[in-house]
């Protein structure tokens, strides 16, 4: 498996972190009323280690995670497993810190 893709956008006092598995780019997933399109324009970033991604998530005010990083974020105590949405088996989580 390849390294996750990490994108960090700092704007208007927010630290937006976007992390996605490379192999999910360009795909659409649908299950019931939920659907997600993994657009390269939003999810594409630089390859980063899991440790780099976890550090970025610790500093995020807003985060969007898709794929294997969600499980790592659960293990790191960043995401509660009860708040993870799975769409066609793909884990998806969002984070907002106020």
C-alpha positions in Angstrom: 0.0 0.0 0.0 1.2 3.5 -0.9 1.7 6.3 1.5 -1.4 8.5 2.3 -1.8 11.8 0.5 -1.8 14.8 2.8 -2.9 18.4 2.0 -2.8 21.2 4.5 -4.6 24.5 3.8 -4.2 27.4 6.1 -6.9 30.0 5.6 -8.8 32.5 7.7 -7.4 31.2 11.0 -8.2 27.6 10.1 -5.9 24.7 9.6 -7.6 22.4 7.2 -6.1 18.9 6.9 -7.2 16.6 4.1 -5.9 13.0 4.0 -6.8 10.3 1.5 -5.4 6.9 0.2 -3.9 7.4 -3.2 -5.8 4.4 -4.6 -9.2 6.1 -3.8 -8.5 9.2 -6.0 -10.9 9.6 -8.9 -13.4 7.0 -7.6 -17.0 7.3 -6.5 -18.5 5.3 -3.6 -22.2 5.0 -2.9 -24.1 3.1 -0.2 -27.7 3.8 0.6 -28.3 7.6 0.9 -24.5 8.3 1.2 -22.2 9.0 -1.7 -18.7 10.4 -1.9 -16.7 11.4 -5.0 -13.0 11.4 -4.3 -12.0 14.4 -6.5 -8.3 15.0 -7.2 -8.9 18.7 -7.0 -9.8 18.3 -3.3 -8.1 15.2 -2.0 -4.8 15.1 -4.0 -1.8 16.1 -1.9 1.8 15.1 -1.2 2.7 11.6 0.0 3.3 11.6 3.7 4.0 9.0 6.4 1.3 8.0 8.8 3.2 9.8 11.6 3.2 13.0 9.6 -0.5 12.7 9.0 -1.2 12.1 12.6 0.8 15.1 13.6 -1.1 17.2 11.0 -4.4 16.0 12.4 -3.3 16.9 16.0 -2.8 20.5 14.7 -5.9 20.6 12.6 -8.9 22.8 13.3 -10.8 21.0 10.5 -10.0 17.7 8.9 -11.4 15.4 6.3 -10.1 11.8 6.2 -10.8 9.0 3.8 -9.4 5.5 3.8 -6.8 3.8 6.0 -5.8 7.0 7.9 -9.1 6.9 9.7 -8.1 3.7 11.5 -4.7 5.3 12.4 -6.6 8.4 13.7 -8.8 6.1 15.9 -5.7 4.3 17.3 -4.1 7.7 18.0 -7.3 8.9 19.9 -8.1 11.6 17.4 -11.3 10.1 16.1 -13.9 8.1 18.0 -14.7 4.9 16.1 -18.4 5.5 16.7 -18.2 8.7 14.6 -16.8 7.0 11.5 -19.0 6.7 8.4 -18.3 3.8 6.0 -19.4 4.2 2.5 -19.2 1.0 0.4 -16.7 -0.2 3.1 -14.4 2.9 2.8 -14.0 4.7 6.2 -14.6 8.4 6.2 -14.3 10.8 9.1 -14.4 14.6 9.6 -13.1 16.6 12.5 -13.9 20.1 13.7 -12.3 21.7 16.7 -14.0 24.8 18.1 
